[in-house]
Amino acid sequence: LYCVGAGTGAPVPHGDPCVGTLLGLNGFTSLVAKALADAQGAASFGPFSVPAKACGRVRAQALDVASCNTSNVVSLQ
């Protein structure tokens, strides 16, 4: 799970299995969590504590390292 501020087009950083895959996030991405999905593809992240000032300003996107597919970008609310 990657998190950043607003923006688009950040590549997955070096050292990750899907290096170069373009995310729907800006250039200041950081990996914040890893999870293993079940047979239906569902994964859980957290629980997380997020400062109130992050709400509506920070976006997150999941990356499947087996296929390098990305999820939709969501905004923390």
Distance bins in CASP14 RR format, pairs under 12 A and 6 or more apart:
PFRMAT RR
TARGET T0000
AUTHOR 0000-0000-0000
RMODE 2
METHOD distances of the structure
MODEL  1
1 23 0 0 0 0 0 1 0 0 0 0 0
1 25 0 0 0 0 0 1 0 0 0 0 0
1 29 0 0 0 0 0 1 0 0 0 0 0
1 30 0 0 0 0 1 0 0 0 0 0 0
1 31 1 0 0 1 0 0 0 0 0 0 0
1 32 1 0 1 0 0 0 0 0 0 0 0
1 33 1 0 1 0 0 0 0 0 0 0 0
1 34 1 0 0 1 0 0 0 0 0 0 0
1 35 1 0 0 1 0 0 0 0 0 0 0
1 37 0 0 0 0 0 1 0 0 0 0 0
1 43 0 0 0 0 1 0 0 0 0 0 0
1 44 0 0 0 0 0 1 0 0 0 0 0
1 45 1 0 1 0 0 0 0 0 0 0 0
1 46 0 0 0 0 1 0 0 0 0 0 0
1 48 0 0 0 0 1 0 0 0 0 0 0
1 58 0 0 0 0 0 1 0 0 0 0 0
1 59 0 0 0 0 0 1 0 0 0 0 0
1 60 1 0 1 0 0 0 0 0 0 0 0
1 61 1 0 0 1 0 0 0 0 0 0 0
1 62 1 0 1 0 0 0 0 0 0 0 0
1 63 1 0 0 1 0 0 0 0 0 0 0
1 64 0 0 0 0 0 1 0 0 0 0 0
1 65 0 0 0 0 0 1 0 0 0 0 0
1 70 0 0 0 0 0 1 0 0 0 0 0
1 71 0 0 0 0 1 0 0 0 0 0 0
1 73 0 0 0 0 0 1 0 0 0 0 0
1 74 0 0 0 0 0 1 0 0 0 0 0
1 76 0 0 0 0 0 1 0 0 0 0 0
2 9 0 0 0 0 0 1 0 0 0 0 0
2 10 0 0 0 0 1 0 0 0 0 0 0
2 11 0 0 0 0 0 1 0 0 0 0 0
2 12 1 0 0 1 0 0 0 0 0 0 0
2 13 0 0 0 0 1 0 0 0 0 0 0
2 16 0 0 0 0 1 0 0 0 0 0 0
2 18 0 0 0 0 0 1 0 0 0 0 0
2 21 0 0 0 0 0 1 0 0 0 0 0
2 22 0 0 0 0 0 1 0 0 0 0 0
2 23 1 0 0 1 0 0 0 0 0 0 0
2 24 0 0 0 0 1 0 0 0 0 0 0
2 25 1 0 0 1 0 0 0 0 0 0 0
2 26 0 0 0 0 0 1 0 0 0 0 0
2 27 0 0 0 0 0 1 0 0 0 0 0
2 28 0 0 0 0 0 1 0 0 0 0 0
2 29 1 0 1 0 0 0 0 0 0 0 0
2 30 1 0 0 1 0 0 0 0 0 0 0
2 31 1 0 1 0 0 0 0 0 0 0 0
2 32 1 0 0 1 0 0 0 0 0 0 0
2 33 0 0 0 0 1 0 0 0 0 0 0
2 34 0 0 0 0 0 1 0 0 0 0 0
2 45 0 0 0 0 0 1 0 0 0 0 0
2 58 0 0 0 0 0 1 0 0 0 0 0
2 59 0 0 0 0 1 0 0 0 0 0 0
2 60 1 0 0 1 0 0 0 0 0 0 0
2 61 1 0 1 0 0 0 0 0 0 0 0
2 62 1 0 0 1 0 0 0 0 0 0 0
2 63 1 0 0 1 0 0 0 0 0 0 0
2 65 0 0 0 0 0 1 0 0 0 0 0
2 70 0 0 0 0 1 0 0 0 0 0 0
2 71 0 0 0 0 1 0 0 0 0 0 0
2 73 0 0 0 0 1 0 0 0 0 0 0
2 74 0 0 0 0 0 1 0 0 0 0 0
3 10 0 0 0 0 0 1 0 0 0 0 0
3 23 0 0 0 0 0 1 0 0 0 0 0
3 24 0 0 0 0 0 1 0 0 0 0 0
3 25 1 0 0 1 0 0 0 0 0 0 0
3 26 0 0 0 0 0 1 0 0 0 0 0
3 27 0 0 0 0 0 1 0 0 0 0 0
3 28 0 0 0 0 1 0 0 0 0 0 0
3 29 1 0 0 1 0 0 0 0 0 0 0
3 30 1 0 0 1 0 0 0 0 0 0 0
3 31 0 0 0 0 1 0 0 0 0 0 0
3 32 1 0 1 0 0 0 0 0 0 0 0
3 33 0 0 0 0 1 0 0 0 0 0 0
3 45 0 0 0 0 0 1 0 0 0 0 0
3 48 0 0 0 0 1 0 0 0 0 0 0
3 50 0 0 0 0 1 0 0 0 0 0 0
3 54 0 0 0 0 1 0 0 0 0 0 0
3 56 0 0 0 0 0 1 0 0 0 0 0
3 57 0 0 0 0 0 1 0 0 0 0 0
3 58 1 0 1 0 0 0 0 0 0 0 0
3 59 1 0 0 1 0 0 0 0 0 0 0
3 60 1 0 1 0 0 0 0 0 0 0 0
3 61 0 0 0 0 1 0 0 0 0 0 0
3 62 0 0 0 0 0 1 0 0 0 0 0
3 63 0 0 0 0 0 1 0 0 0 0 0
3 73 0 0 0 0 0 1 0 0 0 0 0
3 74 0 0 0 0 1 0 0 0 0 0 0
3 75 0 0 0 0 0 1 0 0 0 0 0
3 76 1 0 0 1 0 0 0 0 0 0 0
4 10 1 0 0 1 0 0 0 0 0 0 0
4 13 0 0 0 0 0 1 0 0 0 0 0
4 23 0 0 0 0 1 0 0 0 0 0 0
4 24 0 0 0 0 1 0 0 0 0 0 0
4 25 1 0 1 0 0 0 0 0 0 0 0
4 26 1 0 1 0 0 0 0 0 0 0 0
4 27 1 0 0 1 0 0 0 0 0 0 0
4 28 1 0 1 0 0 0 0 0 0 0 0
4 29 1 0 1 0 0 0 0 0 0 0 0
4 30 1 0 0 1 0 0 0 0 0 0 0
4 31 0 0 0 0 0 1 0 0 0 0 0
4 32 0 0 0 0 1 0 0 0 0 0 0
4 54 0 0 0 0 0 1 0 0 0 0 0
4 57 0 0 0 0 1 0 0 0 0 0 0
4 58 1 0 0 1 0 0 0 0 0 0 0
4 59 1 0 0 1 0 0 0 0 0 0 0
4 60 0 0 0 0 1 0 0 0 0 0 0
4 61 0 0 0 0 1 0 0 0 0 0 0
4 73 0 0 0 0 1 0 0 0 0 0 0
4 74 0 0 0 0 0 1 0 0 0 0 0
4 75 0 0 0 0 0 1 0 0 0 0 0
4 76 0 0 0 0 0 1 0 0 0 0 0
5 23 0 0 0 0 0 1 0 0 0 0 0
5 24 0 0 0 0 0 1 0 0 0 0 0
5 25 1 0 0 1 0 0 0 0 0 0 0
5 26 1 0 1 0 0 0 0 0 0 0 0
5 27 0 0 0 0 1 0 0 0 0 0 0
5 28 1 0 0 1 0 0 0 0 0 0 0
5 29 0 0 0 0 1 0 0 0 0 0 0
5 30 0 0 0 0 0 1 0 0 0 0 0
5 53 0 0 0 0 0 1 0 0 0 0 0
5 54 0 0 0 0 1 0 0 0 0 0 0
5 56 0 0 0 0 1 0 0 0 0 0 0
5 57 1 0 0 1 0 0 0 0 0 0 0
5 58 1 0 1 0 0 0 0 0 0 0 0
5 59 1 0 1 0 0 0 0 0 0 0 0
5 60 0 0 0 0 1 0 0 0 0 0 0
5 61 0 0 0 0 0 1 0 0 0 0 0
5 73 0 0 0 0 0 1 0 0 0 0 0
5 75 0 0 0 0 1 0 0 0 0 0 0
5 76 0 0 0 0 1 0 0 0 0 0 0
6 24 0 0 0 0 0 1 0 0 0 0 0
6 25 0 0 0 0 1 0 0 0 0 0 0
6 26 1 0 0 1 0 0 0 0 0 0 0
6 27 0 0 0 0 0 1 0 0 0 0 0
6 28 0 0 0 0 0 1 0 0 0 0 0
6 56 0 0 0 0 1 0 0 0 0 0 0
6 57 1 0 0 1 0 0 0 0 0 0 0
6 58 0 0 0 0 1 0 0 0 0 0 0
6 59 1 0 0 1 0 0 0 0 0 0 0
6 73 0 0 0 0 1 0 0 0 0 0 0
6 75 0 0 0 0 1 0 0 0 0 0 0
6 76 0 0 0 0 0 1 0 0 0 0 0
7 22 0 0 0 0 0 1 0 0 0 0 0
7 23 0 0 0 0 1 0 0 0 0 0 0
7 24 1 0 0 1 0 0 0 0 0 0 0
7 25 1 0 0 1 0 0 0 0 0 0 0
7 26 1 1 0 0 0 0 0 0 0 0 0
7 27 1 0 0 1 0 0 0 0 0 0 0
7 28 0 0 0 0 1 0 0 0 0 0 0
7 29 0 0 0 0 0 1 0 0 0 0 0
7 57 0 0 0 0 0 1 0 0 0 0 0
7 58 0 0 0 0 0 1 0 0 0 0 0
7 59 1 0 0 1 0 0 0 0 0 0 0
7 61 0 0 0 0 0 1 0 0 0 0 0
7 73 0 0 0 0 1 0 0 0 0 0 0
7 75 0 0 0 0 0 1 0 0 0 0 0
8 22 0 0 0 0 1 0 0 0 0 0 0
8 23 1 0 0 1 0 0 0 0 0 0 0
8 24 1 0 1 0 0 0 0 0 0 0 0
8 25 1 0 0 1 0 0 0 0 0 0 0
8 26 1 0 0 1 0 0 0 0 0 0 0
8 27 0 0 0 0 1 0 0 0 0 0 0
8 29 0 0 0 0 0 1 0 0 0 0 0
8 59 0 0 0 0 1 0 0 0 0 0 0
8 61 0 0 0 0 0 1 0 0 0 0 0
8 70 0 0 0 0 0 1 0 0 0 0 0
8 73 0 0 0 0 1 0 0 0 0 0 0
9 20 0 0 0 0 0 1 0 0 0 0 0
9 21 0 0 0 0 0 1 0 0 0 0 0
9 22 1 0 1 0 0 0 0 0 0 0 0
9 23 1 0 0 1 0 0 0 0 0 0 0
9 24 1 0 1 0 0 0 0 0 0 0 0
9 25 1 0 0 1 0 0 0 0 0 0 0
9 26 1 0 0 1 0 0 0 0 0 0 0
9 27 1 0 0 1 0 0 0 0 0 0 0
9 28 0 0 0 0 0 1 0 0 0 0 0
9 29 0 0 0 0 1 0 0 0 0 0 0
9 59 0 0 0 0 0 1 0 0 0 0 0
9 61 0 0 0 0 0 1 0 0 0 0 0
9 70 0 0 0 0 0 1 0 0 0 0 0
9 73 0 0 0 0 0 1 0 0 0 0 0
10 16 0 0 0 0 0 1 0 0 0 0 0
10 19 0 0 0 0 0 1 0 0 0 0 0
10 20 0 0 0 0 1 0 0 0 0 0 0
10 21 0 0 0 0 1 0 0 0 0 0 0
10 22 1 0 0 1 0 0 0 0 0 0 0
10 23 1 0 1 0 0 0 0 0 0 0 0
10 24 1 0 0 1 0 0 0 0 0 0 0
10 25 1 0 1 0 0 0 0 0 0 0 0
10 26 1 0 1 0 0 0 0 0 0 0 0
10 27 1 1 0 0 0 0 0 0 0 0 0
10 28 1 0 0 1 0 0 0 0 0 0 0
10 29 1 0 1 0 0 0 0 0 0 0 0
10 30 0 0 0 0 0 1 0 0 0 0 0
10 31 0 0 0 0 0 1 0 0 0 0 0
10 59 0 0 0 0 0 1 0 0 0 0 0
10 61 0 0 0 0 1 0 0 0 0 0 0
10 63 0 0 0 0 0 1 0 0 0 0 0
10 70 0 0 0 0 0 1 0 0 0 0 0
10 73 0 0 0 0 0 1 0 0 0 0 0
11 18 0 0 0 0 1 0 0 0 0 0 0
11 19 1 0 0 1 0 0 0 0 0 0 0
11 20 1 1 0 0 0 0 0 0 0 0 0
11 21 1 0 0 1 0 0 0 0 0 0 0
11 22 1 0 1 0 0 0 0 0 0 0 0
11 23 1 0 0 1 0 0 0 0 0 0 0
11 24 0 0 0 0 0 1 0 0 0 0 0
11 25 0 0 0 0 1 0 0 0 0 0 0
11 26 0 0 0 0 0 1 0 0 0 0 0
11 27 0 0 0 0 1 0 0 0 0 0 0
11 29 0 0 0 0 1 0 0 0 0 0 0
11 63 0 0 0 0 0 1 0 0 0 0 0
11 68 0 0 0 0 0 1 0 0 0 0 0
11 70 0 0 0 0 0 1 0 0 0 0 0
12 18 1 0 1 0 0 0 0 0 0 0 0
12 19 1 0 1 0 0 0 0 0 0 0 0
12 20 1 0 1 0 0 0 0 0 0 0 0
12 21 1 0 1 0 0 0 0 0 0 0 0
12 22 1 0 0 1 0 0 0 0 0 0 0
12 23 1 0 0 1 0 0 0 0 0 0 0
12 24 0 0 0 0 0 1 0 0 0 0 0
12 25 0 0 0 0 0 1 0 0 0 0 0
12 27 0 0 0 0 0 1 0 0 0 0 0
12 29 1 0 0 1 0 0 0 0 0 0 0
12 30 0 0 0 0 0 1 0 0 0 0 0
12 31 0 0 0 0 1 0 0 0 0 0 0
12 61 0 0 0 0 0 1 0 0 0 0 0
12 62 0 0 0 0 0 1 0 0 0 0 0
12 63 1 0 0 1 0 0 0 0 0 0 0
12 64 0 0 0 0 0 1 0 0 0 0 0
12 65 0 0 0 0 1 0 0 0 0 0 0
12 68 1 0 0 1 0 0 0 0 0 0 0
12 69 0 0 0 0 0 1 0 0 0 0 0
12 70 0 0 0 0 1 0 0 0 0 0 0
13 19 1 0 0 1 0 0 0 0 0 0 0
13 20 0 0 0 0 1 0 0 0 0 0 0
13 21 0 0 0 0 0 1 0 0 0 0 0
13 23 0 0 0 0 1 0 0 0 0 0 0
13 25 0 0 0 0 0 1 0 0 0 0 0
13 27 0 0 0 0 1 0 0 0 0 0 0
13 28 0 0 0 0 0 1 0 0 0 0 0
13 29 1 0 0 1 0 0 0 0 0 0 0
13 30 0 0 0 0 1 0 0 0 0 0 0
13 31 1 0 0 1 0 0 0 0 0 0 0
13 63 0 0 0 0 0 1 0 0 0 0 0
14 20 0 0 0 0 1 0 0 0 0 0 0
14 21 0 0 0 0 0 1 0 0 0 0 0
14 31 0 0 0 0 0 1 0 0 0 0 0
15 31 0 0 0 0 1 0 0 0 0 0 0
15 65 0 0 0 0 0 1 0 0 0 0 0
16 23 0 0 0 0 0 1 0 0 0 0 0
16 29 0 0 0 0 0 1 0 0 0 0 0
16 30 0 0 0 0 0 1 0 0 0 0 0
16 31 1 0 0 1 0 0 0 0 0 0 0
16 34 0 0 0 0 0 1 0 0 0 0 0
16 63 1 0 0 1 0 0 0 0 0 0 0
16 64 0 0 0 0 0 1 0 0 0 0 0
16 65 1 0 0 1 0 0 0 0 0 0 0
16 68 0 0 0 0 1 0 0 0 0 0 0
17 31 0 0 0 0 0 1 0 0 0 0 0
17 34 0 0 0 0 0 1 0 0 0 0 0
17 63 0 0 0 0 1 0 0 0 0 0 0
17 64 0 0 0 0 1 0 0 0 0 0 0
17 65 1 0 1 0 0 0 0 0 0 0 0
17 66 0 0 0 0 1 0 0 0 0 0 0
17 67 0 0 0 0 0 1 0 0 0 0 0
17 68 1 0 0 1 0 0 0 0 0 0 0
18 31 0 0 0 0 0 1 0 0 0 0 0
18 61 0 0 0 0 0 1 0 0 0 0 0
18 62 0 0 0 0 0 1 0 0 0 0 0
18 63 1 0 1 0 0 0 0 0 0 0 0
18 64 0 0 0 0 1 0 0 0 0 0 0
18 65 1 0 1 0 0 0 0 0 0 0 0
18 66 0 0 0 0 1 0 0 0 0 0 0
18 67 0 0 0 0 1 0 0 0 0 0 0
18 68 1 1 0 0 0 0 0 0 0 0 0
18 69 0 0 0 0 1 0 0 0 0 0 0
18 70 0 0 0 0 1 0 0 0 0 0 0
19 63 0 0 0 0 0 1 0 0 0 0 0
19 65 0 0 0 0 0 1 0 0 0 0 0
19 68 0 0 0 0 1 0 0 0 0 0 0
20 29 0 0 0 0 0 1 0 0 0 0 0
20 63 0 0 0 0 0 1 0 0 0 0 0
20 68 0 0 0 0 1 0 0 0 0 0 0
20 70 0 0 0 0 0 1 0 0 0 0 0
21 29 0 0 0 0 0 1 0 0 0 0 0
21 61 0 0 0 0 0 1 0 0 0 0 0
21 62 0 0 0 0 0 1 0 0 0 0 0
21 63 1 0 0 1 0 0 0 0 0 0 0
21 64 0 0 0 0 1 0 0 0 0 0 0
21 65 0 0 0 0 1 0 0 0 0 0 0
21 67 0 0 0 0 1 0 0 0 0 0 0
21 68 1 0 1 0 0 0 0 0 0 0 0
21 69 0 0 0 0 1 0 0 0 0 0 0
21 70 1 0 0 1 0 0 0 0 0 0 0
22 29 0 0 0 0 0 1 0 0 0 0 0
22 61 0 0 0 0 0 1 0 0 0 0 0
22 63 0 0 0 0 0 1 0 0 0 0 0
22 68 0 0 0 0 0 1 0 0 0 0 0
22 69 0 0 0 0 0 1 0 0 0 0 0
22 70 0 0 0 0 1 0 0 0 0 0 0
22 73 0 0 0 0 0 1 0 0 0 0 0
23 29 1 0 0 1 0 0 0 0 0 0 0
23 30 0 0 0 0 0 1 0 0 0 0 0
23 31 0 0 0 0 0 1 0 0 0 0 0
23 59 0 0 0 0 1 0 0 0 0 0 0
23 60 0 0 0 0 0 1 0 0 0 0 0
23 61 1 0 1 0 0 0 0 0 0 0 0
23 62 0 0 0 0 1 0 0 0 0 0 0
23 63 1 0 0 1 0 0 0 0 0 0 0
23 68 0 0 0 0 0 1 0 0 0 0 0
23 69 0 0 0 0 0 1 0 0 0 0 0
23 70 1 0 0 1 0 0 0 0 0 0 0
23 71 0 0 0 0 1 0 0 0 0 0 0
23 72 0 0 0 0 0 1 0 0 0 0 0
23 73 1 0 0 1 0 0 0 0 0 0 0
24 59 0 0 0 0 1 0 0 0 0 0 0
24 60 0 0 0 0 0 1 0 0 0 0 0
24 61 1 0 1 0 0 0 0 0 0 0 0
24 62 0 0 0 0 0 1 0 0 0 0 0
24 63 0 0 0 0 0 1 0 0 0 0 0
24 70 1 0 0 1 0 0 0 0 0 0 0
24 71 0 0 0 0 1 0 0 0 0 0 0
24 72 0 0 0 0 1 0 0 0 0 0 0
24 73 1 0 1 0 0 0 0 0 0 0 0
24 74 0 0 0 0 0 1 0 0 0 0 0
25 31 0 0 0 0 0 1 0 0 0 0 0
25 32 0 0 0 0 0 1 0 0 0 0 0
25 58 0 0 0 0 1 0 0 0 0 0 0
25 59 1 0 0 1 0 0 0 0 0 0 0
25 60 0 0 0 0 1 0 0 0 0 0 0
25 61 1 0 1 0 0 0 0 0 0 0 0
25 62 0 0 0 0 0 1 0 0 0 0 0
25 63 0 0 0 0 0 1 0 0 0 0 0
25 70 0 0 0 0 1 0 0 0 0 0 0
25 71 0 0 0 0 0 1 0 0 0 0 0
25 72 0 0 0 0 0 1 0 0 0 0 0
25 73 1 0 0 1 0 0 0 0 0 0 0
25 74 0 0 0 0 0 1 0 0 0 0 0
25 75 0 0 0 0 0 1 0 0 0 0 0
26 57 0 0 0 0 0 1 0 0 0 0 0
26 58 0 0 0 0 0 1 0 0 0 0 0
26 59 0 0 0 0 1 0 0 0 0 0 0
26 61 0 0 0 0 0 1 0 0 0 0 0
26 73 0 0 0 0 0 1 0 0 0 0 0
27 59 0 0 0 0 0 1 0 0 0 0 0
28 58 0 0 0 0 0 1 0 0 0 0 0
28 59 0 0 0 0 0 1 0 0 0 0 0
29 58 0 0 0 0 0 1 0 0 0 0 0
29 59 0 0 0 0 1 0 0 0 0 0 0
29 60 0 0 0 0 1 0 0 0 0 0 0
29 61 0 0 0 0 1 0 0 0 0 0 0
29 63 0 0 0 0 1 0 0 0 0 0 0
29 70 0 0 0 0 0 1 0 0 0 0 0
29 73 0 0 0 0 0 1 0 0 0 0 0
30 58 0 0 0 0 0 1 0 0 0 0 0
30 60 0 0 0 0 0 1 0 0 0 0 0
30 61 0 0 0 0 0 1 0 0 0 0 0
31 45 0 0 0 0 0 1 0 0 0 0 0
31 60 0 0 0 0 0 1 0 0 0 0 0
31 61 0 0 0 0 0 1 0 0 0 0 0
31 62 0 0 0 0 0 1 0 0 0 0 0
31 63 0 0 0 0 1 0 0 0 0 0 0
31 65 0 0 0 0 0 1 0 0 0 0 0
32 45 0 0 0 0 1 0 0 0 0 0 0
32 46 0 0 0 0 1 0 0 0 0 0 0
32 48 1 0 0 1 0 0 0 0 0 0 0
32 49 0 0 0 0 0 1 0 0 0 0 0
32 50 0 0 0 0 0 1 0 0 0 0 0
32 54 0 0 0 0 0 1 0 0 0 0 0
32 58 0 0 0 0 1 0 0 0 0 0 0
32 59 0 0 0 0 0 1 0 0 0 0 0
32 60 1 0 0 1 0 0 0 0 0 0 0
32 61 0 0 0 0 0 1 0 0 0 0 0
32 62 0 0 0 0 0 1 0 0 0 0 0
32 63 0 0 0 0 0 1 0 0 0 0 0
32 76 0 0 0 0 0 1 0 0 0 0 0
33 43 0 0 0 0 1 0 0 0 0 0 0
33 44 0 0 0 0 1 0 0 0 0 0 0
33 45 1 0 1 0 0 0 0 0 0 0 0
33 46 1 0 0 1 0 0 0 0 0 0 0
33 47 0 0 0 0 0 1 0 0 0 0 0
33 48 1 0 0 1 0 0 0 0 0 0 0
33 60 0 0 0 0 1 0 0 0 0 0 0
33 61 0 0 0 0 0 1 0 0 0 0 0
33 62 0 0 0 0 1 0 0 0 0 0 0
33 63 0 0 0 0 0 1 0 0 0 0 0
34 43 0 0 0 0 1 0 0 0 0 0 0
34 44 0 0 0 0 0 1 0 0 0 0 0
34 45 0 0 0 0 1 0 0 0 0 0 0
34 46 0 0 0 0 0 1 0 0 0 0 0
34 62 0 0 0 0 0 1 0 0 0 0 0
34 63 0 0 0 0 1 0 0 0 0 0 0
34 64 0 0 0 0 0 1 0 0 0 0 0
34 65 0 0 0 0 1 0 0 0 0 0 0
35 41 0 0 0 0 0 1 0 0 0 0 0
35 42 0 0 0 0 1 0 0 0 0 0 0
35 43 1 0 1 0 0 0 0 0 0 0 0
35 44 1 0 0 1 0 0 0 0 0 0 0
35 45 1 0 1 0 0 0 0 0 0 0 0
35 46 0 0 0 0 1 0 0 0 0 0 0
35 62 0 0 0 0 1 0 0 0 0 0 0
35 63 0 0 0 0 0 1 0 0 0 0 0
35 64 0 0 0 0 0 1 0 0 0 0 0
35 65 0 0 0 0 0 1 0 0 0 0 0
35 71 0 0 0 0 0 1 0 0 0 0 0
36 42 0 0 0 0 0 1 0 0 0 0 0
36 43 1 0 0 1 0 0 0 0 0 0 0
36 44 0 0 0 0 1 0 0 0 0 0 0
36 45 0 0 0 0 0 1 0 0 0 0 0
36 64 0 0 0 0 0 1 0 0 0 0 0
36 65 0 0 0 0 0 1 0 0 0 0 0
36 66 0 0 0 0 0 1 0 0 0 0 0
37 43 1 0 1 0 0 0 0 0 0 0 0
37 44 0 0 0 0 1 0 0 0 0 0 0
37 45 0 0 0 0 0 1 0 0 0 0 0
37 62 0 0 0 0 1 0 0 0 0 0 0
37 63 0 0 0 0 0 1 0 0 0 0 0
37 64 1 0 0 1 0 0 0 0 0 0 0
37 65 0 0 0 0 0 1 0 0 0 0 0
37 66 0 0 0 0 1 0 0 0 0 0 0
37 67 0 0 0 0 0 1 0 0 0 0 0
37 69 0 0 0 0 0 1 0 0 0 0 0
37 71 0 0 0 0 0 1 0 0 0 0 0
38 44 0 0 0 0 1 0 0 0 0 0 0
41 62 0 0 0 0 0 1 0 0 0 0 0
41 64 0 0 0 0 1 0 0 0 0 0 0
41 66 0 0 0 0 0 1 0 0 0 0 0
41 67 0 0 0 0 0 1 0 0 0 0 0
41 69 0 0 0 0 0 1 0 0 0 0 0
41 71 0 0 0 0 0 1 0 0 0 0 0
42 62 0 0 0 0 0 1 0 0 0 0 0
42 71 0 0 0 0 0 1 0 0 0 0 0
43 62 1 0 0 1 0 0 0 0 0 0 0
43 63 0 0 0 0 0 1 0 0 0 0 0
43 64 0 0 0 0 1 0 0 0 0 0 0
43 65 0 0 0 0 0 1 0 0 0 0 0
43 66 0 0 0 0 0 1 0 0 0 0 0
43 71 0 0 0 0 1 0 0 0 0 0 0
44 62 0 0 0 0 0 1 0 0 0 0 0
45 60 0 0 0 0 1 0 0 0 0 0 0
45 61 0 0 0 0 0 1 0 0 0 0 0
45 62 1 0 0 1 0 0 0 0 0 0 0
45 63 0 0 0 0 0 1 0 0 0 0 0
45 71 0 0 0 0 0 1 0 0 0 0 0
45 74 0 0 0 0 0 1 0 0 0 0 0
45 76 0 0 0 0 0 1 0 0 0 0 0
46 60 0 0 0 0 0 1 0 0 0 0 0
48 54 0 0 0 0 1 0 0 0 0 0 0
48 58 0 0 0 0 0 1 0 0 0 0 0
48 60 0 0 0 0 1 0 0 0 0 0 0
48 76 0 0 0 0 1 0 0 0 0 0 0
49 76 0 0 0 0 0 1 0 0 0 0 0
50 56 0 0 0 0 0 1 0 0 0 0 0
50 57 0 0 0 0 0 1 0 0 0 0 0
50 58 1 0 0 1 0 0 0 0 0 0 0
50 60 0 0 0 0 1 0 0 0 0 0 0
50 75 0 0 0 0 0 1 0 0 0 0 0
50 76 1 0 1 0 0 0 0 0 0 0 0
50 77 0 0 0 0 1 0 0 0 0 0 0
51 57 0 0 0 0 1 0 0 0 0 0 0
51 58 0 0 0 0 1 0 0 0 0 0 0
51 76 0 0 0 0 1 0 0 0 0 0 0
52 58 0 0 0 0 0 1 0 0 0 0 0
52 76 0 0 0 0 0 1 0 0 0 0 0
52 77 0 0 0 0 0 1 0 0 0 0 0
53 76 0 0 0 0 0 1 0 0 0 0 0
54 60 0 0 0 0 0 1 0 0 0 0 0
54 75 0 0 0 0 1 0 0 0 0 0 0
54 76 1 0 1 0 0 0 0 0 0 0 0
54 77 0 0 0 0 1 0 0 0 0 0 0
55 75 0 0 0 0 1 0 0 0 0 0 0
55 76 1 0 1 0 0 0 0 0 0 0 0
55 77 1 0 1 0 0 0 0 0 0 0 0
56 74 0 0 0 0 0 1 0 0 0 0 0
56 75 1 0 1 0 0 0 0 0 0 0 0
56 76 1 0 0 1 0 0 0 0 0 0 0
56 77 1 0 0 1 0 0 0 0 0 0 0
57 75 0 0 0 0 1 0 0 0 0 0 0
57 76 1 0 0 1 0 0 0 0 0 0 0
57 77 0 0 0 0 0 1 0 0 0 0 0
58 73 0 0 0 0 0 1 0 0 0 0 0
58 74 0 0 0 0 1 0 0 0 0 0 0
58 75 1 0 0 1 0 0 0 0 0 0 0
58 76 1 0 1 0 0 0 0 0 0 0 0
58 77 0 0 0 0 0 1 0 0 0 0 0
59 71 0 0 0 0 0 1 0 0 0 0 0
59 72 0 0 0 0 0 1 0 0 0 0 0
59 73 1 0 1 0 0 0 0 0 0 0 0
59 74 1 0 0 1 0 0 0 0 0 0 0
59 75 1 0 1 0 0 0 0 0 0 0 0
59 76 1 0 0 1 0 0 0 0 0 0 0
59 77 0 0 0 0 0 1 0 0 0 0 0
60 70 0 0 0 0 0 1 0 0 0 0 0
60 71 0 0 0 0 1 0 0 0 0 0 0
60 72 0 0 0 0 1 0 0 0 0 0 0
60 73 1 0 0 1 0 0 0 0 0 0 0
60 74 1 0 1 0 0 0 0 0 0 0 0
60 75 0 0 0 0 1 0 0 0 0 0 0
60 76 1 0 0 1 0 0 0 0 0 0 0
60 77 0 0 0 0 0 1 0 0 0 0 0
61 69 0 0 0 0 0 1 0 0 0 0 0
61 70 1 0 1 0 0 0 0 0 0 0 0
61 71 1 0 1 0 0 0 0 0 0 0 0
61 72 1 0 0 1 0 0 0 0 0 0 0
61 73 1 0 1 0 0 0 0 0 0 0 0
61 74 1 0 0 1 0 0 0 0 0 0 0
61 75 0 0 0 0 0 1 0 0 0 0 0
61 76 0 0 0 0 0 1 0 0 0 0 0
62 68 0 0 0 0 0 1 0 0 0 0 0
62 69 0 0 0 0 1 0 0 0 0 0 0
62 70 1 0 0 1 0 0 0 0 0 0 0
62 71 1 1 0 0 0 0 0 0 0 0 0
62 72 0 0 0 0 1 0 0 0 0 0 0
62 73 0 0 0 0 1 0 0 0 0 0 0
62 74 0 0 0 0 1 0 0 0 0 0 0
63 69 1 0 0 1 0 0 0 0 0 0 0
63 70 1 0 1 0 0 0 0 0 0 0 0
63 71 1 0 0 1 0 0 0 0 0 0 0
63 72 0 0 0 0 0 1 0 0 0 0 0
63 73 0 0 0 0 0 1 0 0 0 0 0
64 70 1 0 0 1 0 0 0 0 0 0 0
64 71 0 0 0 0 1 0 0 0 0 0 0
END
